[in-house]
């Protein structure tokens, strides 16, 4: 057990008593077998695969996937074992009775730490924070990971509604009881700019279930077209329309394959309309949803992966692309800019169709020999990045340490 884990294991001043495990409630909008929630599902799963000794974990999540009304399990409301020491409660959030009963179970369980994995989810973030504010739920620590929701690009979408809620949130001073989790210094800046300049923030890279060594496929046979790929939910934040607009003016012959569920039907329709207007030298094809387990085997077949996102707190698919030696072209709105530049890719600035068209044409001109070199550089950059992340303390350990420090400081101010 780590030094922090030993600290957590003995909480003589807490509710648990000596030797008791720290109880964590992870509240996640989506969790396996759900597949359409993007990177947060994979990061939460990877996080739970690494839970150290000393913690007892319950996941509280919806019993439906995004875009589907079909239940994920017929055991809604029950505690379903996911792994030793980890149980999942799938909740029918559209049923007031079912949701209320589940919340009352949480109240009776008295978790030490409640870990919210969204700031803006109406039920599994906003309602939970209100329940904590009125003390129906009383964790010793509230940890909140906004998962990129505070990036300027993300806030620009449905901006009026988000601005109204954030103003009300700040007026009620709900943020005063929160410890935040940020996955990068960029996200730290987003939290401080949006919520509170003095916010308490734990900075920790999100977890990934990826190998330490990159798998680099052999250089492909020369081809007349540049093969590009995009993975991601089809929603405005991912910026797919920017890449498609760029293909209208690129000089290079391009084959662009698009994978991802059509979460936003109107946006998907817009993107397909743009694709239908492309000149003959550029082809765009939509393949719909792809299982997370198939992403790496698929992306390795392409010359580059395109991510014109409006903002990411992490970007799992970027890590997955680099892990198989696929160079990346990405907007400068992610934590990956330095790694991508070292890894034979392009950081496209500004995030406009004109800039993307130029980057694609520049990459086409280096030809197959340059693309092979970029693959090797992408793999090397990935391995350097991975080596810097493997020895991080677990987020549960960091949160428990923060909890104990806050309680000790409070005891000094208000001694018994």
C-alpha positions as CSV (number, residue, x, y, z in Angstrom):
1,X,0.0,0.0,0.0
2,X,1.3,3.5,-0.8
3,X,2.1,6.2,1.7
4,X,-1.2,7.9,0.9
5,X,-3.0,4.7,1.1
6,X,-1.7,4.0,4.6
7,X,-2.9,7.5,5.6
8,X,-6.3,6.7,4.3
9,X,-6.5,3.3,5.9
10,X,-6.4,4.7,9.4
11,X,-9.0,7.4,9.9
12,X,-9.3,7.5,13.7
13,X,-10.9,11.0,13.6
14,X,-13.4,10.2,10.9
15,X,-16.7,8.4,10.8
16,X,-15.2,5.2,9.6
17,X,-13.1,4.3,12.7
18,X,-9.6,2.8,12.7
19,X,-8.9,0.3,9.9
20,X,-12.1,0.9,7.9
21,X,-12.0,1.5,4.2
22,X,-12.7,4.9,2.7
23,X,-16.1,4.8,1.0
24,X,-16.3,6.5,-2.5
25,X,-19.4,7.2,-4.5
26,X,-18.5,7.8,-8.2
27,X,-21.4,9.5,-10.0
28,X,-21.1,9.0,-13.7
29,X,-23.6,10.0,-16.4
30,X,-22.6,6.9,-18.4
31,X,-20.8,3.7,-17.5
32,X,-20.4,0.3,-19.2
33,X,-22.1,-1.5,-20.8
34,X,-23.0,2.0,-22.2
35,X,-20.8,2.8,-25.1
36,X,-21.8,6.2,-26.4
37,X,-20.4,8.5,-23.7
38,X,-17.0,8.9,-25.3
39,X,-13.7,9.3,-23.4
40,X,-15.1,9.8,-19.9
41,X,-16.5,6.2,-19.9
42,X,-13.0,4.9,-20.7
43,X,-11.2,7.1,-18.2
44,X,-13.6,6.1,-15.4
45,X,-13.2,2.4,-16.3
46,X,-9.5,2.7,-16.3
47,X,-9.6,4.5,-13.0
48,X,-11.6,1.8,-11.4
49,X,-9.3,-0.9,-12.8
50,X,-6.6,0.6,-10.6
51,X,-8.3,1.3,-7.3
52,X,-5.8,0.7,-4.6
53,X,-6.4,-1.1,-1.3
54,X,-8.3,0.9,1.4
55,X,-11.2,2.0,-0.7
56,X,-14.8,0.7,-1.1
57,X,-16.4,2.0,-4.3
58,X,-19.9,2.4,-5.6
59,X,-20.8,3.7,-9.1
60,X,-24.1,5.6,-9.5
61,X,-25.1,5.8,-13.2
62,X,-27.9,5.9,-15.7
63,X,-29.5,2.6,-16.8
64,X,-29.6,3.8,-20.4
65,X,-27.0,4.7,-23.0
66,X,-27.0,8.0,-24.9
67,X,-29.6,8.0,-27.6
68,X,-31.3,4.9,-26.4
69,X,-34.3,4.2,-24.1
70,X,-33.4,0.5,-23.7
71,X,-32.2,-0.4,-20.2
72,X,-28.6,-1.5,-19.8
73,X,-29.6,-4.0,-17.1
74,X,-32.8,-5.5,-15.7
75,X,-31.5,-5.0,-12.2
76,X,-32.1,-1.2,-12.1
77,X,-31.7,0.2,-8.5
78,X,-29.8,-2.9,-7.3
79,X,-26.1,-3.0,-6.4
80,X,-24.4,-5.0,-9.2
81,X,-20.9,-6.3,-8.5
82,X,-18.5,-5.0,-11.2
83,X,-15.2,-6.0,-9.6
84,X,-14.0,-7.0,-6.1
85,X,-14.8,-4.0,-3.9
86,X,-16.7,-2.2,-6.6
87,X,-20.4,-2.2,-7.2
88,X,-22.6,-0.3,-9.7
89,X,-26.1,1.0,-9.1
90,X,-27.9,1.6,-12.5
91,X,-30.7,4.1,-11.9
92,X,-33.7,4.9,-13.9
93,X,-33.3,8.7,-13.7
94,X,-36.5,9.5,-15.5
95,X,-38.5,7.8,-12.8
96,X,-38.8,10.2,-9.8
97,X,-39.6,7.3,-7.5
98,X,-36.7,5.1,-8.6
99,X,-34.2,8.1,-8.4
100,X,-35.5,9.1,-5.0
101,X,-35.1,5.6,-3.6
102,X,-31.6,5.4,-5.0
103,X,-30.6,8.7,-3.5
104,X,-32.0,7.6,-0.1
105,X,-29.8,4.5,-0.3
106,X,-26.9,6.8,-0.9
107,X,-27.9,8.9,2.1
108,X,-28.0,5.8,4.3
109,X,-24.7,4.5,3.0
110,X,-22.9,7.8,4.0
111,X,-20.1,7.8,1.5
112,X,-16.9,9.7,2.6
113,X,-16.3,11.1,-0.8
114,X,-18.8,11.8,-3.6
115,X,-17.0,12.1,-7.0
116,X,-19.1,13.8,-9.7
117,X,-17.9,13.4,-13.3
118,X,-19.8,16.3,-14.8
119,X,-20.7,19.8,-13.8
120,X,-23.6,20.3,-16.2
121,X,-25.5,17.0,-16.3
122,X,-29.0,18.0,-15.1
123,X,-29.5,14.9,-12.8
124,X,-26.1,13.4,-12.1
125,X,-24.4,16.7,-11.4
126,X,-26.8,19.6,-10.8
127,X,-29.3,17.7,-8.7
128,X,-26.5,16.0,-6.7
129,X,-24.9,19.3,-5.8
130,X,-28.2,20.7,-4.7
131,X,-28.8,17.6,-2.5
132,X,-25.4,18.2,-0.9
133,X,-26.2,21.9,-0.5
134,X,-29.3,21.2,1.5
135,X,-27.4,18.5,3.4
136,X,-29.6,15.5,2.4
137,X,-26.2,14.1,1.3
138,X,-23.3,14.9,3.6
139,X,-20.0,13.5,2.2
140,X,-16.8,14.5,4.0
141,X,-15.5,15.6,0.6
142,X,-17.2,16.6,-2.7
143,X,-14.8,16.0,-5.7
144,X,-16.0,17.3,-9.1
145,X,-14.3,16.6,-12.5
146,X,-15.9,18.9,-15.1
147,X,-14.4,16.7,-17.9
148,X,-13.7,19.7,-20.3
149,X,-17.1,21.4,-19.8
150,X,-15.4,24.7,-18.9
151,X,-13.3,25.0,-22.1
152,X,-14.1,28.1,-24.1
153,X,-15.2,26.0,-27.0
154,X,-17.6,23.9,-24.9
155,X,-19.1,26.9,-23.1
156,X,-19.7,28.6,-26.5
157,X,-22.3,25.8,-27.3
158,X,-25.8,26.5,-25.8
159,X,-24.0,29.4,-24.2
160,X,-27.0,31.3,-22.8
161,X,-28.4,28.4,-20.9
162,X,-25.0,27.5,-19.4
163,X,-24.3,31.1,-18.5
164,X,-27.6,31.4,-16.6
165,X,-26.8,28.2,-14.6
166,X,-23.2,29.2,-13.8
167,X,-24.3,32.7,-12.6
168,X,-26.9,31.1,-10.3
169,X,-24.4,28.5,-9.1
170,X,-21.9,31.2,-8.2
171,X,-24.6,33.4,-6.6
172,X,-25.5,30.5,-4.3
173,X,-21.8,29.9,-3.6
174,X,-22.2,26.2,-4.2
175,X,-18.6,26.0,-5.3
176,X,-17.4,26.7,-1.8
177,X,-17.9,23.1,-0.8
178,X,-16.2,21.6,-3.9
179,X,-12.7,20.3,-4.5
180,X,-12.1,20.1,-8.3
181,X,-10.2,17.6,-10.4
182,X,-8.4,18.9,-13.5
183,X,-6.6,16.7,-16.0
184,X,-4.2,19.5,-17.1
185,X,-3.0,23.0,-16.4
186,X,-5.3,24.2,-19.2
187,X,-8.3,22.8,-17.3
188,X,-7.1,24.4,-14.1
189,X,-7.2,27.8,-15.9
190,X,-10.7,27.0,-17.3
191,X,-12.0,26.2,-13.8
192,X,-10.5,29.3,-12.2
193,X,-11.7,31.5,-15.1
194,X,-15.2,30.1,-15.0
195,X,-16.0,29.4,-11.4
196,X,-13.5,30.6,-8.8
197,X,-10.0,32.0,-8.9
198,X,-9.2,30.5,-5.5
199,X,-10.7,27.0,-6.2
200,X,-9.1,24.0,-4.6
201,X,-7.9,21.8,-7.5
202,X,-6.3,18.4,-7.7
203,X,-4.4,18.1,-10.9
204,X,-4.1,14.6,-12.2
205,X,-3.8,13.1,-15.7
206,X,-6.8,10.9,-16.4
207,X,-6.3,7.1,-16.5
208,X,-6.0,5.1,-19.7
209,X,-5.9,1.3,-20.4
210,X,-3.3,1.5,-23.0
211,X,0.1,-0.3,-23.5
212,X,3.4,1.3,-22.5
213,X,4.9,0.6,-25.9
214,X,3.4,1.9,-29.2
215,X,2.5,-0.5,-32.0
216,X,3.8,0.9,-35.2
217,X,2.4,-0.7,-38.4
218,X,4.7,-1.0,-41.4
219,X,4.6,1.8,-44.0
220,X,1.8,1.3,-46.4
221,X,2.0,0.9,-50.2
222,X,2.1,4.2,-52.1
223,X,-1.4,5.4,-52.8
224,X,-2.9,8.3,-54.8
225,X,-5.1,9.5,-51.9
226,X,-4.2,10.6,-48.4
227,X,-6.2,8.5,-45.9
228,X,-7.6,10.5,-43.0
229,X,-9.8,9.4,-40.2
230,X,-12.0,11.0,-37.5
231,X,-13.3,9.3,-34.3
232,X,-15.8,10.9,-32.0
233,X,-19.3,11.6,-31.0
234,X,-21.1,13.6,-33.8
235,X,-21.8,16.7,-31.8
236,X,-20.8,20.4,-32.5
237,X,-18.1,20.3,-29.9
238,X,-16.0,17.8,-31.9
239,X,-15.8,20.2,-34.9
240,X,-16.3,17.7,-37.6
241,X,-17.9,20.3,-39.8
242,X,-14.7,22.3,-39.8
243,X,-12.7,19.4,-41.2
244,X,-15.4,18.7,-43.9
245,X,-15.5,22.4,-44.9
246,X,-11.7,22.3,-45.3
247,X,-12.0,19.4,-47.7
248,X,-13.9,21.6,-50.1
249,X,-10.7,23.6,-50.8
250,X,-7.8,21.1,-50.3
251,X,-5.7,20.4,-53.4
252,X,-4.7,17.0,-52.2
253,X,-6.8,13.9,-53.1
254,X,-8.3,12.8,-49.8
255,X,-10.2,9.8,-48.5
256,X,-11.8,10.8,-45.1
257,X,-13.5,8.1,-43.0
258,X,-15.7,9.2,-40.0
259,X,-16.5,7.0,-37.1
260,X,-18.9,7.9,-34.2
261,X,-22.5,7.7,-33.2
262,X,-24.9,10.4,-34.4
263,X,-25.7,11.7,-30.9
264,X,-26.9,15.1,-32.4
265,X,-29.1,14.1,-35.4
266,X,-29.4,17.7,-36.7
267,X,-25.6,18.2,-36.5
268,X,-25.0,14.8,-38.2
269,X,-27.4,15.9,-41.0
270,X,-25.5,19.1,-41.4
271,X,-22.1,17.3,-41.7
272,X,-23.5,14.9,-44.3
273,X,-24.8,17.8,-46.3
274,X,-21.3,19.3,-46.4
275,X,-19.8,15.9,-47.3
276,X,-22.3,15.7,-50.2
277,X,-20.9,19.0,-51.6
278,X,-17.3,17.9,-51.7
279,X,-15.4,18.0,-55.0
280,X,-14.5,14.7,-56.7
281,X,-10.9,14.7,-55.3
282,X,-12.2,14.5,-51.7
283,X,-14.3,11.6,-50.4
284,X,-16.0,11.5,-47.0
285,X,-17.6,8.4,-45.7
286,X,-19.7,7.9,-42.5
287,X,-19.4,4.6,-40.7
288,X,-21.4,5.3,-37.5
289,X,-20.5,3.9,-34.1
290,X,-17.5,1.8,-33.5
291,X,-16.8,-0.2,-30.3
292,X,-14.1,1.3,-28.1
293,X,-12.1,-2.0,-28.3
294,X,-11.8,-1.6,-32.1
295,X,-10.5,2.0,-32.3
296,X,-6.8,1.2,-32.2
297,X,-7.0,-1.6,-34.7
298,X,-8.9,0.8,-37.0
299,X,-6.9,4.0,-36.7
300,X,-3.6,2.2,-37.4
301,X,-4.7,1.8,-41.1
302,X,-4.7,5.6,-41.7
303,X,-2.1,8.2,-42.6
304,X,-3.4,10.7,-40.0
305,X,-6.3,11.3,-37.5
306,X,-8.1,14.6,-37.6
307,X,-9.5,16.2,-34.4
308,X,-10.8,19.8,-35.0
309,X,-12.3,19.8,-31.5
310,X,-13.5,23.0,-29.8
311,X,-12.0,21.8,-26.6
312,X,-11.0,18.6,-24.7
313,X,-9.9,18.2,-21.1
314,X,-8.0,15.1,-22.3
315,X,-8.9,13.3,-25.6
316,X,-8.7,9.5,-25.2
317,X,-8.8,8.9,-29.0
318,X,-5.7,11.1,-29.4
319,X,-3.8,8.9,-27.0
320,X,-5.2,5.8,-28.8
321,X,-4.1,7.1,-32.2
322,X,-0.6,7.9,-31.1
323,X,-0.3,4.5,-29.4
324,X,-0.5,2.8,-32.8
325,X,1.8,5.3,-34.5
326,X,-0.9,7.2,-36.3
327,X,0.1,10.9,-36.5
328,X,-2.5,13.4,-35.3
329,X,-3.8,16.7,-36.6
330,X,-5.6,18.6,-33.8
331,X,-6.8,22.1,-32.8
332,X,-4.9,23.9,-30.1
333,X,-7.6,23.3,-27.5
334,X,-6.3,20.1,-25.9
335,X,-3.5,19.1,-23.6
336,X,-1.8,17.3,-26.5
337,X,-0.2,20.2,-28.5
338,X,3.4,19.6,-27.4
339,X,3.2,15.9,-27.8
340,X,1.5,16.1,-31.2
341,X,4.2,18.6,-32.5
342,X,6.9,16.2,-31.3
343,X,5.0,13.3,-32.8
344,X,5.0,14.2,-36.5
345,X,1.6,15.8,-36.4
346,X,0.1,19.3,-36.8
347,X,-1.5,21.6,-34.2
348,X,-3.8,23.6,-36.4
349,X,-4.2,27.3,-35.5
350,X,-6.6,29.0,-35.8
351,X,-9.3,26.2,-35.8
352,X,-10.8,27.2,-39.2
353,X,-11.5,25.4,-42.4
354,X,-8.8,27.5,-44.2
355,X,-6.1,26.5,-41.6
356,X,-7.1,22.9,-41.8
357,X,-7.0,22.9,-45.6
358,X,-3.5,24.2,-45.5
359,X,-2.3,21.6,-42.9
360,X,-3.8,18.7,-44.9
361,X,-2.1,19.9,-48.1
362,X,1.2,20.4,-46.4
363,X,1.0,16.9,-45.0
364,X,0.1,15.4,-48.3
365,X,3.2,17.0,-49.9
366,X,5.7,15.1,-47.7
367,X,4.5,11.9,-49.4
368,X,4.8,8.2,-48.2
369,X,8.3,8.6,-46.9
370,X,7.4,11.6,-44.8
371,X,4.3,9.8,-43.6
372,X,6.4,6.8,-42.5
373,X,8.7,9.1,-40.6
374,X,5.7,10.8,-38.9
375,X,4.5,7.3,-37.8
376,X,7.8,6.6,-36.0
377,X,7.7,10.1,-34.4
378,X,4.1,9.6,-33.2
379,X,5.0,6.3,-31.6
380,X,8.1,7.8,-29.9
381,X,6.1,10.8,-28.6
382,X,3.4,8.5,-27.2
383,X,6.0,6.4,-25.3
384,X,7.5,9.5,-23.8
385,X,4.1,10.7,-22.7
386,X,3.1,7.3,-21.2
387,X,6.4,7.2,-19.3
388,X,5.5,10.4,-17.6
389,X,2.1,9.3,-16.4
390,X,2.5,5.7,-15.0
391,X,3.6,6.6,-11.5
392,X,0.8,9.0,-10.5
393,X,-0.9,8.4,-7.2
394,X,-4.5,7.3,-7.7
395,X,-7.1,10.0,-7.7
396,X,-8.9,8.4,-4.8
397,X,-5.7,8.6,-2.8
398,X,-5.2,12.3,-3.6
399,X,-8.9,13.0,-2.8
400,X,-8.7,11.2,0.5
401,X,-5.5,13.0,1.4
402,X,-7.2,16.3,0.6
403,X,-10.2,15.3,2.7
404,X,-8.1,14.6,5.8
405,X,-6.1,17.8,5.4
406,X,-9.3,19.9,5.2
407,X,-10.7,18.2,8.3
408,X,-7.4,18.7,10.2
409,X,-7.4,22.4,9.2
410,X,-11.0,22.7,10.3
411,X,-10.2,21.2,13.6
412,X,-7.5,23.7,14.2
413,X,-9.9,26.6,13.5
414,X,-12.8,25.0,15.4
415,X,-11.2,22.8,18.1
416,X,-13.5,20.5,20.1
